[in-house]
Amino acid sequence: MAQDFPVIDGDGHVYENDASLIKYYEGPHAIKKRNVALSLFPSLDGWQRGVMHERDDGNPNRPFHTDAGIWTTALDRFHYRGAVLFPTAGLGIGLMRDRSFASASATAYNNWMEDNYTTKDDRLYGVGLTPVLDPEAAVVELRRCATKRKNFACMVLPTVTCSPFKYGDEFFWPIFEEAERHGIPLALHGGPSGGFGLDFLSPFYQVHALAHPVPLFIQLTSIICSGVLEAFPKLRFVCLEAGASWVPFLMDRLDSEYEKIFSKQLRAKLPRPPSAYFRDGDNFWVSCELEEKGLKYVIDAIGPDRIIYSSDFPHEPTENSIAAAVPEFLHNPNYSDAVKRKILHDNAVKLYHITERGIERPPMPAKAAAAD
């Protein structure tokens, strides 16, 4: 296939810089002094990810810091129309036990993201940190990202938190209500590996293989089976960085449970089997690895309209492998030209509301707008 359309990277990353971030804390949490031995965000899980790839004999060919210039160069090299930028250290915000400081850190990060990325290049789209352990503060910050900040495409929900609640719990529903009102998608993005059975698994590559998909299974099961998508039918969730081949498995697994003798309450809560919430409507989106063999089964299960491409730059893939991924996918005979265009461009445009003028979400209903 000759590529006659641009590519949208639905999940790239930035590397935070504490020395820069501290300048963006507001109000009572403005930072005047900081112990440089300790980072603002907690460790994701105790693994020294920042230095592991330095020991790679294969020359990983990736930057060890990011700024708008590095991302602009990446867009040009990879021939991307734009990229949606997620945090790295900030994926640990769900582990911050001081709720007030976690909320201040989310605001500071979002200030920093806007000042250093989304206002520097119109092709860079920000992802807002959400202080999920304080729903009231999360609503305020979500609204600010949706209505006041430049080019914020979605808000991230960390899949691992220090809360005993999962995202199906009504504790989080004010966040979902606000996201639905503003038409801003919520991204379930992995990172930390602690607390769901991997704490003593080693070496790191075994942990890394499971650290993204397993908490997605947990949170998505909670969301669907708790009736979140019945309560908020226009809310969009996108599941990132775990590939997509797990989707048919989880659909079948939850449908099987839906029919069992233990699930009378579930059937009373959900008028449709769980797979319908993956397959029908606009609620569920997922990123894929272009080379994964199971992608064709995901398309069979949910169709091609809510699967997006993500590079993960500048994390694990080398620049050479990223540059080769799209051309190889375009030459893959297993997918039609229409499907390739949807995955590489059209679906991300629809999910994130990307236009030539930036992010333009649909107008809120009159009652919701009046409430603001």
RADA-V219092 format. One record per residue. N is the residue number from 1. RES is the residue in three letters. OMEGA is omega as a letter, one per 30 degrees, with the letter a starting at -180 (* if undefined). Layout:
BEGIN
n->N res->RES omega->OMEGA
n->N res->RES omega->OMEGA
END
This chain:
BEGIN
n->1 res->MET omega->l
n->2 res->ALA omega->a
n->3 res->GLN omega->l
n->4 res->ASP omega->l
n->5 res->PHE omega->l
n->6 res->PRO omega->a
n->7 res->VAL omega->l
n->8 res->ILE omega->l
n->9 res->ASP omega->a
n->10 res->GLY omega->a
n->11 res->ASP omega->l
n->12 res->GLY omega->a
n->13 res->HIS omega->l
n->14 res->VAL omega->l
n->15 res->TYR omega->l
n->16 res->GLU omega->l
n->17 res->ASN omega->a
n->18 res->ASP omega->a
n->19 res->ALA omega->l
n->20 res->SER omega->a
n->21 res->LEU omega->a
n->22 res->ILE omega->a
n->23 res->LYS omega->a
n->24 res->TYR omega->l
n->25 res->TYR omega->a
n->26 res->GLU omega->l
n->27 res->GLY omega->a
n->28 res->PRO omega->l
n->29 res->HIS omega->l
n->30 res->ALA omega->a
n->31 res->ILE omega->l
n->32 res->LYS omega->l
n->33 res->LYS omega->a
n->34 res->ARG omega->l
n->35 res->ASN omega->a
n->36 res->VAL omega->l
n->37 res->ALA omega->a
n->38 res->LEU omega->a
n->39 res->SER omega->l
n->40 res->LEU omega->l
n->41 res->PHE omega->l
n->42 res->PRO omega->l
n->43 res->SER omega->l
n->44 res->LEU omega->a
n->45 res->ASP omega->l
n->46 res->GLY omega->l
n->47 res->TRP omega->a
n->48 res->GLN omega->a
n->49 res->ARG omega->a
n->50 res->GLY omega->a
n->51 res->VAL omega->a
n->52 res->MET omega->a
n->53 res->HIS omega->l
n->54 res->GLU omega->l
n->55 res->ARG omega->a
n->56 res->ASP omega->a
n->57 res->ASP omega->a
n->58 res->GLY omega->a
n->59 res->ASN omega->a
n->60 res->PRO omega->l
n->61 res->ASN omega->l
n->62 res->ARG omega->l
n->63 res->PRO omega->l
n->64 res->PHE omega->l
n->65 res->HIS omega->l
n->66 res->THR omega->l
n->67 res->ASP omega->a
n->68 res->ALA omega->a
n->69 res->GLY omega->l
n->70 res->ILE omega->l
n->71 res->TRP omega->l
n->72 res->THR omega->l
n->73 res->THR omega->l
n->74 res->ALA omega->l
n->75 res->LEU omega->a
n->76 res->ASP omega->a
n->77 res->ARG omega->a
n->78 res->PHE omega->l
n->79 res->HIS omega->l
n->80 res->TYR omega->l
n->81 res->ARG omega->a
n->82 res->GLY omega->l
n->83 res->ALA omega->l
n->84 res->VAL omega->a
n->85 res->LEU omega->l
n->86 res->PHE omega->l
n->87 res->PRO omega->l
n->88 res->THR omega->l
n->89 res->ALA omega->a
n->90 res->GLY omega->l
n->91 res->LEU omega->l
n->92 res->GLY omega->a
n->93 res->ILE omega->l
n->94 res->GLY omega->l
n->95 res->LEU omega->a
n->96 res->MET omega->a
n->97 res->ARG omega->l
n->98 res->ASP omega->a
n->99 res->ARG omega->a
n->100 res->SER omega->a
n->101 res->PHE omega->l
n->102 res->ALA omega->l
n->103 res->SER omega->l
n->104 res->ALA omega->l
n->105 res->SER omega->l
n->106 res->ALA omega->l
n->107 res->THR omega->a
n->108 res->ALA omega->l
n->109 res->TYR omega->a
n->110 res->ASN omega->l
n->111 res->ASN omega->a
n->112 res->TRP omega->l
n->113 res->MET omega->a
n->114 res->GLU omega->a
n->115 res->ASP omega->a
n->116 res->ASN omega->a
n->117 res->TYR omega->a
n->118 res->THR omega->l
n->119 res->THR omega->a
n->120 res->LYS omega->a
n->121 res->ASP omega->a
n->122 res->ASP omega->l
n->123 res->ARG omega->l
n->124 res->LEU omega->a
n->125 res->TYR omega->a
n->126 res->GLY omega->l
n->127 res->VAL omega->a
n->128 res->GLY omega->l
n->129 res->LEU omega->a
n->130 res->THR omega->l
n->131 res->PRO omega->a
n->132 res->VAL omega->a
n->133 res->LEU omega->l
n->134 res->ASP omega->a
n->135 res->PRO omega->l
n->136 res->GLU omega->l
n->137 res->ALA omega->l
n->138 res->ALA omega->l
n->139 res->VAL omega->l
n->140 res->VAL omega->a
n->141 res->GLU omega->l
n->142 res->LEU omega->a
n->143 res->ARG omega->l
n->144 res->ARG omega->l
n->145 res->CYS omega->a
n->146 res->ALA omega->a
n->147 res->THR omega->a
n->148 res->LYS omega->a
n->149 res->ARG omega->a
n->150 res->LYS omega->l
n->151 res->ASN omega->l
n->152 res->PHE omega->a
n->153 res->ALA omega->a
n->154 res->CYS omega->l
n->155 res->MET omega->a
n->156 res->VAL omega->l
n->157 res->LEU omega->l
n->158 res->PRO omega->a
n->159 res->THR omega->l
n->160 res->VAL omega->a
n->161 res->THR omega->l
n->162 res->CYS omega->l
n->163 res->SER omega->l
n->164 res->PRO omega->a
n->165 res->PHE omega->l
n->166 res->LYS omega->a
n->167 res->TYR omega->l
n->168 res->GLY omega->a
n->169 res->ASP omega->a
n->170 res->GLU omega->l
n->171 res->PHE omega->a
n->172 res->PHE omega->a
n->173 res->TRP omega->l
n->174 res->PRO omega->l
n->175 res->ILE omega->a
n->176 res->PHE omega->l
n->177 res->GLU omega->a
n->178 res->GLU omega->l
n->179 res->ALA omega->l
n->180 res->GLU omega->a
n->181 res->ARG omega->a
n->182 res->HIS omega->l
n->183 res->GLY omega->a
n->184 res->ILE omega->a
n->185 res->PRO omega->l
n->186 res->LEU omega->a
n->187 res->ALA omega->l
n->188 res->LEU omega->a
n->189 res->HIS omega->l
n->190 res->GLY omega->l
n->191 res->GLY omega->l
n->192 res->PRO omega->a
n->193 res->SER omega->a
n->194 res->GLY omega->l
n->195 res->GLY omega->l
n->196 res->PHE omega->l
n->197 res->GLY omega->a
n->198 res->LEU omega->a
n->199 res->ASP omega->a
n->200 res->PHE omega->l
n->201 res->LEU omega->a
n->202 res->SER omega->g
n->203 res->PRO omega->a
n->204 res->PHE omega->a
n->205 res->TYR omega->l
n->206 res->GLN omega->l
n->207 res->VAL omega->a
n->208 res->HIS omega->l
n->209 res->ALA omega->a
n->210 res->LEU omega->a
n->211 res->ALA omega->l
n->212 res->HIS omega->a
n->213 res->PRO omega->a
n->214 res->VAL omega->l
n->215 res->PRO omega->l
n->216 res->LEU omega->l
n->217 res->PHE omega->a
n->218 res->ILE omega->a
n->219 res->GLN omega->a
n->220 res->LEU omega->l
n->221 res->THR omega->l
n->222 res->SER omega->a
n->223 res->ILE omega->a
n->224 res->ILE omega->a
n->225 res->CYS omega->l
n->226 res->SER omega->l
n->227 res->GLY omega->a
n->228 res->VAL omega->a
n->229 res->LEU omega->l
n->230 res->GLU omega->a
n->231 res->ALA omega->a
n->232 res->PHE omega->a
n->233 res->PRO omega->l
n->234 res->LYS omega->a
n->235 res->LEU omega->l
n->236 res->ARG omega->l
n->237 res->PHE omega->l
n->238 res->VAL omega->a
n->239 res->CYS omega->a
n->240 res->LEU omega->l
n->241 res->GLU omega->l
n->242 res->ALA omega->a
n->243 res->GLY omega->a
n->244 res->ALA omega->a
n->245 res->SER omega->l
n->246 res->TRP omega->a
n->247 res->VAL omega->l
n->248 res->PRO omega->l
n->249 res->PHE omega->a
n->250 res->LEU omega->l
n->251 res->MET omega->a
n->252 res->ASP omega->a
n->253 res->ARG omega->a
n->254 res->LEU omega->l
n->255 res->ASP omega->l
n->256 res->SER omega->l
n->257 res->GLU omega->a
n->258 res->TYR omega->a
n->259 res->GLU omega->a
n->260 res->LYS omega->a
n->261 res->ILE omega->a
n->262 res->PHE omega->a
n->263 res->SER omega->l
n->264 res->LYS omega->l
n->265 res->GLN omega->l
n->266 res->LEU omega->l
n->267 res->ARG omega->l
n->268 res->ALA omega->a
n->269 res->LYS omega->a
n->270 res->LEU omega->l
n->271 res->PRO omega->l
n->272 res->ARG omega->l
n->273 res->PRO omega->a
n->274 res->PRO omega->a
n->275 res->SER omega->a
n->276 res->ALA omega->a
n->277 res->TYR omega->l
n->278 res->PHE omega->a
n->279 res->ARG omega->a
n->280 res->ASP omega->l
n->281 res->GLY omega->a
n->282 res->ASP omega->a
n->283 res->ASN omega->a
n->284 res->PHE omega->l
n->285 res->TRP omega->a
n->286 res->VAL omega->l
n->287 res->SER omega->a
n->288 res->CYS omega->l
n->289 res->GLU omega->a
n->290 res->LEU omega->a
n->291 res->GLU omega->a
n->292 res->GLU omega->a
n->293 res->LYS omega->a
n->294 res->GLY omega->a
n->295 res->LEU omega->a
n->296 res->LYS omega->l
n->297 res->TYR omega->l
n->298 res->VAL omega->l
n->299 res->ILE omega->l
n->300 res->ASP omega->a
n->301 res->ALA omega->a
n->302 res->ILE omega->a
n->303 res->GLY omega->a
n->304 res->PRO omega->a
n->305 res->ASP omega->a
n->306 res->ARG omega->l
n->307 res->ILE omega->a
n->308 res->ILE omega->l
n->309 res->TYR omega->l
n->310 res->SER omega->a
n->311 res->SER omega->a
n->312 res->ASP omega->l
n->313 res->PHE omega->g
n->314 res->PRO omega->a
n->315 res->HIS omega->a
n->316 res->GLU omega->a
n->317 res->PRO omega->l
n->318 res->THR omega->l
n->319 res->GLU omega->l
n->320 res->ASN omega->a
n->321 res->SER omega->l
n->322 res->ILE omega->a
n->323 res->ALA omega->a
n->324 res->ALA omega->a
n->325 res->ALA omega->a
n->326 res->VAL omega->l
n->327 res->PRO omega->l
n->328 res->GLU omega->l
n->329 res->PHE omega->l
n->330 res->LEU omega->l
n->331 res->HIS omega->a
n->332 res->ASN omega->a
n->333 res->PRO omega->a
n->334 res->ASN omega->a
n->335 res->TYR omega->l
n->336 res->SER omega->l
n->337 res->ASP omega->a
n->338 res->ALA omega->l
n->339 res->VAL omega->l
n->340 res->LYS omega->l
n->341 res->ARG omega->l
n->342 res->LYS omega->a
n->343 res->ILE omega->a
n->344 res->LEU omega->a
n->345 res->HIS omega->a
n->346 res->ASP omega->a
n->347 res->ASN omega->l
n->348 res->ALA omega->l
n->349 res->VAL omega->a
n->350 res->LYS omega->a
n->351 res->LEU omega->a
n->352 res->TYR omega->l
n->353 res->HIS omega->a
n->354 res->ILE omega->l
n->355 res->THR omega->l
n->356 res->GLU omega->a
n->357 res->ARG omega->a
n->358 res->GLY omega->l
n->359 res->ILE omega->l
n->360 res->GLU omega->l
n->361 res->ARG omega->l
n->362 res->PRO omega->a
n->363 res->PRO omega->l
n->364 res->MET omega->l
n->365 res->PRO omega->a
n->366 res->ALA omega->a
n->367 res->LYS omega->a
n->368 res->ALA omega->l
n->369 res->ALA omega->l
n->370 res->ALA omega->a
n->371 res->ALA omega->l
n->372 res->ASP omega->*
END
